[in-house]
């Protein structure tokens, strides 16, 4: 890797945990598109959950903007993220599902093309992500896409995937599902809303620590509180 690209990756890594985020550093804005994308993709593997989400958010904004000019540019990045989530890639694709969602919530054409995959990653399908942190990312991603494309998420069966995940044995997956049900009017529009409300009510007493990324910040709270916020519509 060229020295300049390595330097840019370090710059992006520091920026994601600093006070100037989400405003891109001038050096990043001036860099060629492949270098920008590469630096943000690399930052998806940050050990910090907040930094990973910030990288996904920034990548989503960058890719969606490029896709408005040339949709194939967006497809190319999404294909890279999909490949990372493929078992054959041989790597843990930290932040990949979240980044896919951040692109799709800003690009309706790409959501139309790729949302089925995100639903498959989150639901009970042959493509289900078995590793709980990755599964939680896909579940969270459905909620993020629902913020912009709620009807599409319902049409593709995303609500059924989210309903199943409210009962997952791992708290980070349940937390992501509890948050997701509070997004995009899913609780008022889904045919499964009654069952979701009952499941969310059942989570109210859970005290497991949880964290979700909402409106560009990490919200940390007991899992039951996240469920209560979705039930009350407090995420809007």
N, C-alpha and C positions, 0 to 999 in steps of 0.2 A: 504494500500500500504506500503511495507517495507520502512524503513527510507532511505536505500541506493538508492532505486529507486526514491524517492522524491528528494533526493540530486542531483541525476543525471539529473532529469528534470529541476531543478533550474540551474544547470551548463549549460545545453543545451540552456535554455532560455537566459542566459547571453551571451553565445558564439554567438548566432545568431545575436546579436546586437553589437558585439565587433569587434575589428580589425583583429582577427585571423581566422574569417570565410573566406573560406570554409574548412579549414584544421581542421579535427575533433580533439577535445581534446583527449589526451592519455587515460584519464579515460573512455571516451565514446567508443573509439576503443577497449578497453579491456573488456567492459561490454558484457554480454550475448546478443545474437541477440534479444530476446523478449524485453529486457530492452531498447536497442537502439531504436528499432522500437516504443515502447511505448512513449519514451521521445520525439521523433520527431513528432509522431502523436499528442501528447499533444500540441506541439508548433505550430501546424497549426492553433490553435485558438488564436494566439497572436493578440493583438489589432493593431499591426503595420503591414501594408501591406507588407513592405519590409521583415520583420521577417517571415511572413507567407510564402512568396515566397522562402525565404532562407531555411526554414524548408522543403518546398515541394521539392526544388532542392536537398537538402541533403538526404531526404528520397528516392527520385527517384534514386539517385546514389547508395545508400545502398541496396535498394530492387532489383534493376536490377543486381547488382553484385551477390547477393544471388541467383537470378533466373538463372543465368548462370550455377550455380552448381546444383540447384534443382528448377525447374520452379514452383513447387507447393508452394514454399515459397513465390514467387512473387504473385501467384494467391491469396494466403491467405490474403496478405496485401491489394491487390486491392479489394477483396471482402469486407473487412472491410471499405474501403473508399466508395464503392458502397452502403453499408448498411447505412453509415452516410448520404448519399444523398437521401435516401429513406424517404419519409414523415413519415413513421411509426417509424423511429428511435427516433423522438421526440426532436432532437437537430439540431442546425444550423451547418452544416458541413463545417466550414470555411476551405478553402485551400484544400478540398478533391479533387475537379476536377483538380486543378493545380498539386497536387501530383500524381494523376493518369497519367496525361500527362507527368510528369517528368519520371515516370517509363517507359511508353510506348515509349518515344522517345529514350530510351536506350535499349529496349528489343523488337525486332521485333516479337517474338512469342507472347508476352503479348499484343502488339499492335493489332495483328491479332485477338486475343480473345476478347479484351475489347474496341476497338475503337468505335464499333457500339453504345455502351452505351454513350460514350462522345458525339458523334454526336447527339444522341437522347436528351441528356441534353441541348445541345446548340440550336437545331433546333425546329421546330414546330411539336411536337409529344406529346403523352400522358405523356412522361417523362420529358418534358421541365421544367427546374428549374425556378420557378416563382419569387424567391427572386433575385432582380437585382445583388447584389454582387456575389451570387453563379453563376448566369447565366454568368456574365462577366468572372468568373473563367473558366467556361466550354468553352466559346468562345476563351479566351486566350489559353486554353489548346489545341484546335485544331491547332492554329498557332504553338504552341510549338512542337506538334507531327509532323506537316508538315515540320519542319526544318530537321527532319531525315527521315520521311516517307510520303513525299508529294504525291506520287502516290497513296498510300493507303488512305490518307485523301480524295483525289478526288474520288477514287473508292467507298468509303463508303458514298459519298454525303456530305462530310464536307463543301465543297464550297457552296452548297445551303444553309446550315445553316448559314454560315458566311455572305452570301449575304443578307439574311433576317435581320440579326442583325445590319447591317449598318444603318438601319432605325429605330432602337429601340428608344423609348422615353427617356431612361436614358443614359446620356453621358458616364458613365463608360462602358456600354455595347457597345456603338458605338466605343469607343476608343479601346476596346479589339479587335473588329472586324476589325477596320482600321489597327491596328498593324498586326493582323493575316494574312491579305491579302498580306502583304509584306514579308511573310515567305515562304520558300521552293519552290519558283517559282510558287506559286499559280496563280499569275496574268498573267503568260505567258502560263500556262498549262490548266487552267480551261475553260470549255466551257462557263461558266458564266462570263468570264473575262471582256467582254465589258460592261456588266451591272455593274460589280463591279467598274470598272474604272469611269463610270459615277457617281455612288454613292459616291465614294471617292472624285471626283472633287467637288461634292456638299457639302462635309464636310470641304473643305479647309478653308472656312471663319469662322469656329466655333472656339470660344475662350474659351470654357469651359475648366477648368483645368483638366488634365488627367495624369495618370501615368501607365506605363507598365513595366514589368520586362523583360529586354533584356540583354543577355550575362552577366548574374549574377549581374546585377545592376538595380536599379529602375530609369527609365527615366521619368522625369516629364516635360510636355510641354503642350501647348494648343492642344486641340483635332485636330484642323485643321493641325497643324504641323505634328502630327503623321500620318495623312492621306497623307500629302504631301511626307513624307519620304517613305511610301509604294509605292506611285506612281512613285517616282524617283529611287526606288531600293536601297535607302540609308541604309536600315537595314542590307544588306548583309555583 
